[in-house]
Amino acid sequence: MLSKPVMAILHRDKDILRSFLSELPVGRVSEVFYFENLQRYYRPEMGEELYKVFLSLKGFMWRNELKDFKLWAMEWERAYSCHNRRTLNIDPGYVEESHLVLASSKKRGGRLYLGEGVYAEIEYLFVYERFKPLYWTYGDYRDKRVKSFFELVREDFLKELKLARQREKFVVYRFAKDKLYEEVKPWGLVSEVEA
């Protein structure tokens, strides 16, 4: 099934972030956020004054490749590490019509195991024309501005899906190790169930 690839990136150095983003087909980007609750947890590894940005990629991904997306993100975290400390914390996921789903390497109660140390967790459900956080949704994702950003990403996804049906072609991204592959697919190979 198709979905919109998204990422949340915690960083301290704008130049490192800019370098990483220059490698990607970035779609929508949020404002930059400072969340106090993230400072305590990540400061020992990543340092002071950490900022978070949320983004989507252009095109689509297959939902069943979320594990590969997380493994790809972990490779990039290692590539940008300095003295075995991350300079970027990359949390990948996807948005589709009904959900925001994130991948994690941390085991927690509401998460489903995908294999190779990767778990999936629903952060939002789309109910009554809005994304709604769940009991376990992280504090930064409860912020109204962040929720509004992902509602816009959902709108982008639905518009792009409609355009893909009309044009009969679409771009899907595949993730392998530290490589991002772009494939152009004919719509005729995608059933309505998969879309």
KEKE-3310 file (N, C-alpha, C; in steps of 0.2 Angstrom, whole numbers, plus 5000, padded with zeros to 4 digits):
npx = (5004:5002:5010:5015:5031:5039:5049:5056:5068:5081:5092:5108:5117:5115:5121:5125:5113:5108:5116:5113:5099:5101:5103:5091:5074:5066:5050:5038:5042:5043:5042:5056:5058:5059:5060:5059:5058:5065:5078:5084:5084:5092:5103:5115:5121:5120:5123:5120:5106:5096:5087:5072:5065:5052:5048:5042:5044:5045:5033:5030:5030:5031:5021:5024:5038:5043:5052:5064:5066:5068:5080:5088:5088:5095:5108:5112:5112:5123:5133:5134:5138:5149:5164:5158:5145:5129:5125:5114:5097:5087:5070:5060:5045:5028:5014:4997:4980:4973:4982:4997:5012:5026:5043:5054:5068:5067:5060:5043:5028:5016:5020:5023:5033:5044:5055:5073:5076:5068:5053:5036:5024:5009:5005:4996:4978:4966:4952:4936:4939:4952:4969:4972:4980:4987:4986:4999:5006:5020:5025:5030:5024:5011:5010:5001:5005:5013:5005:4996:5005:5007:4994:4993:5003:4996:4985:4993:4997:4985:4981:4992:4990:4978:4982:4992:4984:4977:4987:4992:5005:5017:5029:5039:5048:5062:5071:5088:5101:5112:5106:5095:5082:5074:5059:5049:5033:5020:5003:4994:4999:4996:4984:4967:4966:4979:4983)
npy = (4994:5011:5026:5041:5046:5051:5061:5065:5075:5077:5089:5098:5106:5116:5116:5103:5097:5103:5098:5084:5085:5089:5078:5073:5071:5082:5086:5094:5105:5108:5121:5125:5117:5119:5108:5107:5095:5085:5089:5084:5070:5068:5076:5071:5063:5070:5084:5102:5113:5107:5105:5102:5096:5093:5083:5079:5068:5070:5061:5043:5029:5012:5005:4993:4993:5000:4996:4995:5008:5013:5006:5012:5025:5024:5020:5032:5040:5035:5038:5051:5053:5058:5054:5042:5047:5053:5066:5068:5064:5053:5050:5040:5038:5036:5044:5041:5040:5037:5037:5042:5034:5029:5023:5014:5010:5006:4996:4996:4996:4998:4995:4987:4973:4973:4967:4964:4972:4983:4993:4997:5011:5018:5035:5045:5045:5047:5056:5062:5073:5077:5074:5064:5062:5048:5038:5035:5043:5054:5069:5080:5077:5080:5093:5107:5113:5104:5094:5100:5102:5088:5086:5093:5087:5075:5079:5083:5070:5064:5072:5070:5056:5056:5063:5054:5043:5049:5053:5041:5036:5035:5040:5031:5028:5018:5010:5006:5000:5014:5020:5028:5025:5029:5025:5024:5020:5012:5016:5006:4994:4994:4990:4995:4992:4992:5005)
npz = (5000:4996:5003:5011:5013:5028:5040:5056:5062:5074:5078:5080:5073:5060:5048:5046:5046:5034:5024:5025:5021:5008:5000:4998:4991:4995:5001:5009:5022:5040:5052:5063:5078:5096:5109:5125:5133:5126:5127:5139:5138:5126:5127:5133:5123:5111:5114:5118:5115:5106:5091:5082:5067:5055:5041:5024:5011:4993:4982:4985:4996:4999:5012:5018:5018:5029:5039:5031:5028:5041:5044:5034:5038:5050:5046:5040:5051:5057:5048:5049:5062:5075:5083:5088:5092:5089:5077:5071:5074:5067:5064:5055:5046:5040:5032:5029:5023:5035:5046:5055:5056:5064:5064:5075:5085:5097:5109:5115:5124:5115:5102:5087:5081:5068:5063:5063:5073:5073:5076:5074:5077:5079:5079:5077:5074:5061:5064:5064:5054:5058:5064:5078:5093:5102:5117:5120:5112:5108:5117:5109:5097:5101:5101:5094:5082:5076:5074:5065:5054:5050:5046:5035:5027:5025:5017:5006:5002:4998:4988:4979:4977:4970:4958:4953:4950:4939:4930:4928:4932:4944:4957:4967:4982:4987:5000:5004:5013:5014:5004:4993:4982:4968:4959:4945:4943:4933:4935:4933:4938:4951:4962:4968:4981:4985:4984)
capx = (5000:5006:5010:5019:5037:5040:5055:5057:5076:5083:5099:5111:5121:5111:5125:5125:5106:5107:5120:5109:5093:5103:5103:5084:5069:5061:5043:5036:5046:5040:5046:5061:5055:5064:5056:5063:5058:5069:5084:5086:5085:5097:5109:5121:5124:5120:5125:5116:5102:5094:5081:5068:5061:5048:5048:5040:5048:5040:5032:5027:5034:5027:5020:5027:5045:5045:5058:5069:5066:5072:5087:5092:5089:5101:5114:5113:5114:5130:5137:5135:5141:5156:5166:5152:5140:5125:5124:5107:5093:5082:5064:5056:5038:5024:5007:4992:4974:4970:4987:5004:5015:5033:5047:5058:5073:5066:5054:5039:5021:5011:5024:5023:5039:5044:5061:5079:5077:5064:5046:5031:5019:5004:5006:4989:4973:4963:4946:4932:4943:4958:4973:4971:4985:4984:4988:5006:5010:5025:5023:5031:5019:5005:5010:4996:5008:5016:4999:4994:5010:5005:4988:4995:5006:4991:4982:4998:4997:4979:4982:4997:4987:4973:4986:4995:4978:4975:4993:4994:5012:5019:5036:5040:5055:5064:5077:5092:5107:5111:5104:5088:5081:5067:5056:5043:5029:5014:4997:4990:5001:4993:4976:4964:4967:4986:4983)
capy = (5000:5017:5031:5047:5045:5057:5061:5070:5075:5081:5091:5104:5109:5118:5114:5095:5096:5105:5093:5078:5086:5091:5072:5070:5074:5085:5089:5099:5105:5111:5126:5122:5117:5118:5105:5106:5088:5081:5091:5080:5064:5067:5080:5067:5060:5075:5090:5107:5117:5103:5107:5097:5098:5088:5084:5074:5067:5070:5054:5038:5023:5006:5004:4987:4994:5005:4993:4997:5015:5014:5004:5017:5031:5022:5021:5039:5043:5032:5041:5058:5053:5060:5050:5038:5051:5055:5073:5068:5058:5053:5046:5040:5035:5037:5046:5039:5043:5036:5036:5043:5028:5030:5017:5015:5004:5005:4992:4999:4993:4999:4995:4981:4972:4973:4963:4967:4977:4989:4993:5002:5013:5023:5041:5048:5042:5053:5055:5069:5078:5079:5069:5063:5058:5042:5038:5034:5048:5058:5076:5084:5076:5082:5100:5108:5115:5098:5090:5104:5100:5082:5086:5096:5081:5070:5083:5082:5063:5063:5076:5066:5050:5058:5065:5048:5040:5053:5052:5034:5035:5038:5039:5027:5028:5012:5011:5000:5003:5021:5022:5030:5023:5032:5021:5027:5015:5013:5015:5000:4988:4995:4989:5000:4990:4994:5012)
capz = (5000:4996:5009:5011:5018:5032:5045:5061:5063:5079:5076:5083:5068:5054:5042:5045:5043:5027:5020:5024:5017:5001:4997:4998:4987:5001:4999:5014:5028:5045:5055:5067:5085:5102:5114:5132:5135:5122:5129:5144:5135:5120:5128:5135:5117:5106:5116:5120:5110:5100:5087:5078:5061:5052:5034:5020:5004:4987:4980:4989:4998:5001:5019:5021:5018:5034:5042:5027:5029:5047:5043:5030:5043:5055:5042:5039:5058:5058:5043:5051:5069:5076:5089:5090:5095:5084:5076:5069:5076:5061:5065:5049:5046:5034:5033:5024:5024:5042:5051:5055:5059:5065:5066:5081:5087:5105:5111:5120:5124:5110:5096:5083:5079:5061:5062:5063:5079:5071:5078:5072:5082:5077:5083:5076:5070:5058:5066:5063:5050:5062:5067:5085:5096:5106:5124:5120:5107:5112:5119:5103:5092:5103:5099:5089:5076:5073:5071:5059:5049:5047:5042:5028:5023:5023:5011:5000:5000:4995:4981:4975:4975:4965:4952:4951:4946:4933:4926:4927:4934:4951:4960:4974:4985:4990:5004:5005:5017:5015:4997:4992:4975:4965:4954:4942:4942:4930:4940:4931:4942:4958:4963:4972:4988:4987:4984)
cpx = (5004:5005:5015:5025:5038:5046:5054:5065:5077:5091:5101:5114:5117:5115:5125:5118:5105:5111:5116:5103:5095:5103:5096:5080:5064:5055:5042:5040:5043:5044:5051:5058:5061:5059:5060:5063:5063:5077:5087:5088:5091:5103:5115:5125:5125:5122:5119:5112:5100:5087:5078:5064:5058:5048:5044:5044:5042:5039:5029:5032:5029:5026:5024:5035:5047:5051:5064:5071:5070:5079:5091:5093:5095:5107:5116:5115:5121:5135:5139:5137:5148:5158:5161:5146:5136:5125:5117:5103:5087:5076:5060:5049:5034:5017:5003:4986:4972:4975:4993:5007:5023:5037:5052:5063:5072:5059:5050:5032:5017:5014:5024:5030:5039:5050:5067:5080:5072:5056:5042:5026:5015:5004:4999:4985:4969:4955:4942:4937:4950:4963:4973:4977:4982:4987:4996:5010:5014:5023:5025:5026:5012:5004:5005:4999:5011:5010:4996:4998:5008:4999:4989:4998:5001:4987:4987:4997:4991:4979:4986:4994:4982:4977:4989:4990:4977:4981:4995:5001:5013:5026:5036:5047:5056:5071:5081:5099:5107:5109:5097:5087:5074:5065:5050:5039:5022:5008:4994:4992:4999:4986:4974:4965:4974:4987:4981)
cpy = (5006:5022:5036:5046:5052:5056:5066:5069:5080:5083:5097:5109:5110:5115:5107:5094:5097:5100:5087:5079:5087:5084:5069:5074:5077:5088:5095:5099:5110:5117:5122:5123:5116:5115:5104:5099:5083:5083:5086:5073:5063:5071:5076:5065:5066:5082:5095:5110:5112:5105:5102:5100:5092:5089:5078:5074:5068:5062:5050:5033:5018:5005:4998:4988:4999:5002:4995:5004:5017:5012:5009:5023:5030:5022:5028:5042:5041:5036:5048:5059:5055:5057:5046:5041:5054:5063:5074:5062:5058:5048:5046:5037:5036:5040:5043:5042:5043:5037:5041:5038:5030:5023:5019:5009:5003:5001:4995:4995:4993:4998:4988:4979:4970:4968:4967:4973:4983:4988:4998:5004:5018:5029:5045:5044:5048:5051:5062:5074:5080:5073:5069:5059:5053:5042:5038:5039:5053:5065:5080:5083:5078:5090:5102:5110:5109:5094:5093:5102:5093:5081:5089:5091:5076:5073:5082:5075:5062:5066:5072:5060:5051:5059:5058:5044:5043:5052:5045:5032:5038:5036:5036:5027:5021:5014:5005:5003:5010:5024:5023:5029:5026:5027:5024:5021:5016:5011:5008:4994:4989:4994:4994:4998:4992:5001:5015)
cpz = (5000:5002:5007:5016:5022:5037:5050:5062:5068:5077:5081:5078:5062:5048:5041:5043:5036:5022:5019:5020:5009:4997:4996:4993:4992:4998:5004:5020:5034:5047:5060:5074:5090:5107:5120:5134:5132:5124:5134:5142:5130:5122:5129:5128:5112:5107:5117:5114:5104:5098:5083:5072:5058:5045:5030:5014:4999:4985:4986:4992:4999:5009:5022:5021:5024:5038:5038:5028:5036:5047:5039:5034:5048:5052:5041:5046:5059:5054:5046:5059:5069:5083:5092:5094:5089:5083:5074:5072:5071:5063:5059:5050:5040:5037:5027:5026:5031:5048:5050:5059:5059:5066:5071:5082:5094:5105:5116:5119:5118:5103:5093:5081:5072:5059:5062:5068:5077:5073:5075:5077:5078:5081:5082:5072:5067:5060:5066:5060:5053:5063:5074:5088:5100:5113:5124:5116:5111:5112:5113:5098:5094:5102:5093:5082:5072:5070:5065:5053:5046:5044:5035:5024:5021:5017:5005:4998:4996:4988:4976:4972:4969:4958:4949:4947:4939:4928:4924:4928:4941:4953:4966:4976:4988:4994:5005:5007:5017:5008:4997:4984:4973:4959:4951:4940:4938:4935:4939:4935:4949:4958:4968:4980:4990:4988:4991)
residu = (MET:LEU:SER:LYS:PRO:VAL:MET:ALA:ILE:LEU:HIS:ARG:ASP:LYS:ASP:ILE:LEU:ARG:SER:PHE:LEU:SER:GLU:LEU:PRO:VAL:GLY:ARG:VAL:SER:GLU:VAL:PHE:TYR:PHE:GLU:ASN:LEU:GLN:ARG:TYR:TYR:ARG:PRO:GLU:MET:GLY:GLU:GLU:LEU:TYR:LYS:VAL:PHE:LEU:SER:LEU:LYS:GLY:PHE:MET:TRP:ARG:ASN:GLU:LEU:LYS:ASP:PHE:LYS:LEU:TRP:ALA:MET:GLU:TRP:GLU:ARG:ALA:TYR:SER:CYS:HIS:ASN:ARG:ARG:THR:LEU:ASN:ILE:ASP:PRO:GLY:TYR:VAL:GLU:GLU:SER:HIS:LEU:VAL:LEU:ALA:SER:SER:LYS:LYS:ARG:GLY:GLY:ARG:LEU:TYR:LEU:GLY:GLU:GLY:VAL:TYR:ALA:GLU:ILE:GLU:TYR:LEU:PHE:VAL:TYR:GLU:ARG:PHE:LYS:PRO:LEU:TYR:TRP:THR:TYR:GLY:ASP:TYR:ARG:ASP:LYS:ARG:VAL:LYS:SER:PHE:PHE:GLU:LEU:VAL:ARG:GLU:ASP:PHE:LEU:LYS:GLU:LEU:LYS:LEU:ALA:ARG:GLN:ARG:GLU:LYS:PHE:VAL:VAL:TYR:ARG:PHE:ALA:LYS:ASP:LYS:LEU:TYR:GLU:GLU:VAL:LYS:PRO:TRP:GLY:LEU:VAL:SER:GLU:VAL:GLU:ALA)
# end
